[in-house]
Amino acid sequence: MQIATHRTTQPKTMPDAGALGFGKHFADHMFLMDHSPESGWHSPRIAPHKPFLLDPANLTLHYGQSIFEGLKAFTRPDGSVYIFRLLDHMDRFVRSAERLGMPLFHPSDVAEAIEALVDIDRTWVPKQRGTALYIRPTLIAADNVLGVRPADHYLMYVICSPVGSYYSKGTAPTRIYVEETYSRASLGGLGEAKTAANYAASLLAAEESKAKGFDQVLWLDAKEHRFVEEVGTMNIFFVIDDILITPPLDGTILDGITRRTVIDLARQWHLHFQERPVTMDEVVEASRAGTLQEVFGSGTAATISPVGELNYKGEALVINERPNSIRQRMYDTITGIQYGEVPDTHNWLTRVEPHATTTNGNGHDYAPPEANEVGMMREKA
Ligand SMILES: *Cc1c(COP(=O)(O)O)cnc(C)c1O
């Protein structure tokens, strides 16, 4: 892919690691690519991160035809930069596109674009242990119409944000409210796609749980509110009676890359592992019997996040994690691999080669428009 590059003339400086937070600061550049029925995917380019000029009728704003990804790049002490499970994220990106009726693309093309972008912004990958460059690929509709249908034109873009720890509390155990009123996703819905709509469905429940003093909600199945699905925006794992258990992907649960990583490690370590439905009744019973040993969430942003309490029907199920927990071992191993301290025997890391693209500086100069106009190609056609 020939990626035209327009470098910023006003580079910003990255805040200190302690002031990064999550998703508040953005690297200098972004990747963009357009899609039209006539030309397919075209005009891949890297340009300064700046606002879009959006028509108020933009279809995404009204009907939510949008998907995204979230993945991370890490710097090693020697300055080399690695992206964790890049192709797995790109495979999921294209599956989300398919579910939302959006045009497909080659996962390896977008992976290549992300490598080129991270290479250009490699000074934005923070160096301290615990920090990372969070990469946010996004695909939105670019038609300006109010008729309800999938768009003809699309914009794919990738922005990058240097991040510190996801939770201000660090990895302290979270208090979780078991949600019995609202649901996140239902069978046949969008639960398995990484799309804005799922987040929209979850916001009010999360706010109400916070008002009650909790950190997040535990999502149950939409039909009976009996089966455990996800925790906040993370996949969920239990350790009951020394067995690691996670609910199966039935269409309502997102196929998390961190979830897959935990499962891959569980298999490598020959842990007792089960992928099967988990009911709240079983969790309550295990808690009363003293066999509910661990509960944790998995996701790119927080990696592995321990649950210290599940509040269900007014009862606090407290999880007192033992030393040498599976959760701790998972966290240490996954972050160890990410920072290059533990051998990457699964080939999960992609090294970002300096000047990874052959197209940088090859004369494909990209003259930027005044603003990044979404749907610009449509008006031109
Ligand atoms: C992104 C996401 C996850 C975690 O997926 P990872 O690939 O591990 O980051 C879990 N649940 C939902 C709803 C998500 O959107």
The ligand as an ORCA input file, in Angstrom:
! r2SCAN-3c Opt
* xyz 0 1
  C     -12.959     -4.245     23.536
  C     -13.886     -4.991     24.435
  C     -13.453     -6.030     25.273
  C     -12.004     -6.405     25.442
  O     -11.426     -6.846     24.262
  P      -9.841     -6.843     24.121
  O      -9.623     -7.268     22.723
  O      -9.323     -7.801     25.114
  O      -9.390     -5.451     24.397
  C     -14.400     -6.716     26.008
  N     -15.704     -6.390     25.948
  C     -16.155     -5.399     25.163
  C     -17.603     -5.088     25.154
  C     -15.273     -4.665     24.388
  O     -15.734     -3.671     23.615
*
